[in-house]
């Protein structure tokens, strides 16, 4: 598989694993599912020149924001997979190990803490949210799960290659 397709497959697989984990957490513990409409709303306002919002939930909804949010969610997962392979090397995808995937997954928590949450009105590292430390912990766990998903997705696509050797 080409480098490009490998990154796409790993990113989609890891993001799908994260979504499965979110769904299971919702069913077992009643934790609300992520609302990607809000991510879509944030992205939809960018071409209009609006990058920051006092409160994304109070910002007027945009047609198609759910679709935009889901596409952004998977596109970001793919971009992070490209980052993983840039960091760990192309050979990692042929013989994946948990360490680099988990490290990159955890490092990606910087995106919501330092970019998305402030731009969407929650403040730096969710400091304006009702329970900032709970939001930070949830973000960290979510991104660690994404890191595990990077590893599992790479392992899944590498198995046919490994069994063919």
Secondary structure, DSSP 8 states (H G I E B T S, - for coil): --HHHHHHHHHHHHHHHHHHHHHHHHHHH------HHHHHHHHHHHTTT----S-TTTS---TTHHHHHHHHHHHHHHHHHHHHHHHH-HHHHHS--HHHHHHHHHHTHHHIIIIIHHHTTS-GGGTTSTTHHHHHHHHHHHHHHHHHHHHHHHHHHHHHHHHT-
